[in-house]
Amino acid sequence: MRLVDSHCHLQADRFEDDVDAVIAAAGAAGVERILVPGWNATSSSAALELVERVSWLDAAVGVHPHDAANVSDAAWAAIAASARNPRVVAIGETGLDYDRVFSPIPAQLGNLRRNLALAVETGKPAILHCRSRAGERDAQDALLAEVGAFGSEPPRVVIHSFSGPLDYAESMLNLGAAISISGLAFRKGEEATADVVRIVPADRLLVETDSPYLSSPGAPRGRNAPEWVGLTAAWTADVRGDDRDAAGEALVAAYDRVFGAQTG
């Protein structure tokens, strides 16, 4: 089965000692595309440095909602400048997190808006994190409003590590979004994700590890890695009733369509 990992933080500290071995293991497992997103200025720069060294990886640059209140004007200017680099295929990860609220919500909204504006300006998709507290959907509704505020020409967006109800997914799909599935889908409270997987058009369905986080059942819990993305990919194929080999072909094609990348 051909594989992609559309969201993997290979520049994180937990990969510092063996990132080359982790990348090699992913390739041996059949992973052909890996997108390395930043979450602030430092990690965005590190993502770009990594993909410039490893030709079959791609980078994204942006500011995560957790860091929204902590990014200086100079740091944002550096991110915006690096977004023009051809090795950068997306803006993010950005979005909203109303669960942990590490940055105040007004700061998160301001940060989201400038990341979305950068996505529109560069023509690159925005990678969107979205979390609400258990049983709530306020972040999802706010994110829909922000993307929808662009009117008839919304930015291209990727809903990273999908979480939320079916009607939220339907609304995002109506706005043209791609949806990426992670190991979060296997957790209690995320049962709606299986229904979402069934309705996403194949050319807008992605899978990811969100490494080093969100291990799927069967992957190491201490440190997830891109070699384990096949667990989620196989699950999505089975939920959709698709042949796994055909599903793998579709995953690679969707990655290349969404990110405009032809790596590998």
C-alpha positions, 0 to 999 in steps of 0.5 A, spaced: 500 500 500 502 506 497 502 511 503 503 519 505 504 522 512 500 529 511 502 531 518 509 529 521 513 534 526 520 531 524 523 537 527 520 536 534 525 534 540 523 527 540 526 526 533 533 530 535 537 524 536 535 519 530 531 523 525 535 520 519 533 513 521 526 515 522 525 518 515 529 511 513 524 507 516 518 511 514 521 510 507 522 502 508 514 502 510 512 505 504 511 512 505 512 516 499 510 523 502 511 527 508 509 534 510 513 537 516 509 543 519 511 548 523 508 551 529 512 557 530 518 561 527 523 556 530 520 550 528 518 553 521 525 554 520 527 547 522 522 544 518 524 548 512 532 546 513 530 539 514 526 538 507 532 542 504 536 536 506 531 531 504 528 531 497 522 527 498 519 531 504 515 538 504 514 543 509 509 548 512 510 554 516 505 558 520 503 559 527 499 554 532 494 556 536 498 554 542 503 559 540 498 565 538 500 570 543 507 569 543 509 570 536 513 577 535 512 581 529 519 580 527 518 572 528 511 573 523 515 577 518 520 571 518 514 566 517 511 570 512 517 571 508 519 563 508 512 562 506 514 564 499 520 558 498 518 553 493 519 547 498 513 550 503 507 547 500 502 549 505 501 555 511 500 552 518 499 549 522 494 554 525 487 554 527 483 554 534 484 550 540 478 551 545 480 545 549 486 547 552 486 555 551 494 555 551 493 562 548 487 567 549 481 566 544 482 573 541 489 572 540 488 565 537 483 568 532 487 574 530 493 569 529 488 564 525 486 570 520 493 572 518 495 565 517 489 564 513 490 571 509 497 568 508 494 562 505 490 566 500 496 571 498 501 565 497 495 560 494 497 555 498 493 551 503 492 552 510 493 546 515 488 547 520 488 544 527 481 545 531 479 542 538 473 543 542 472 541 549 469 534 550 462 534 548 462 541 545 463 544 538 465 552 539 472 551 536 469 548 530 463 553 529 468 558 530 473 555 524 467 555 519 465 562 520 472 564 519 473 560 513 466 562 510 468 569 512 472 569 505 465 569 501 465 566 494 473 565 494 475 561 501 482 559 502 484 552 500 484 548 507 486 542 510 482 540 516 488 536 520 487 530 525 480 531 524 475 532 530 468 534 530 461 532 528 459 529 521 455 536 519 461 540 521 465 535 516 460 536 511 460 544 512 468 544 511 467 539 505 462 544 502 467 550 503 472 545 499 476 543 504 481 536 504 480 532 511 486 528 514 485 523 519 490 521 524 490 516 530 485 521 534 480 517 530 481 511 534 479 515 541 473 515 545 469 520 543 471 521 536 466 515 533 463 520 528 470 520 524 468 513 521 462 516 518 466 522 516 471 518 512 465 515 508 463 521 505 470 525 504 471 525 496 477 520 495 481 526 492 480 530 498 482 524 503 489 524 507 492 520 512 497 523 518 501 521 524 501 527 527 508 524 530 510 524 535 503 524 538 497 521 537 499 514 536 494 509 532 493 502 536 499 498 534 504 504 534 508 505 540 505 510 545 511 513 547 513 516 540 509 516 534 513 516 527 511 516 520 512 509 519 506 507 522 501 511 518 499 505 514 495 503 520 490 509 519 491 508 512 488 501 512 483 503 517 480 508 512 480 504 506 476 498 510 471 503 513 470 506 506 470 499 503 476 500 498 481 496 496 487 497 500 492 498 494 487 502 490 486 506 496 494 507 497 494 510 490 488 515 491 492 517 498 498 519 494 494 522 488 490 526 493 496 529 497 499 531 490 493 535 488 492 538 495 499 540 496 501 541 489 507 537 490 510 532 486 516 529 490 519 522 490 
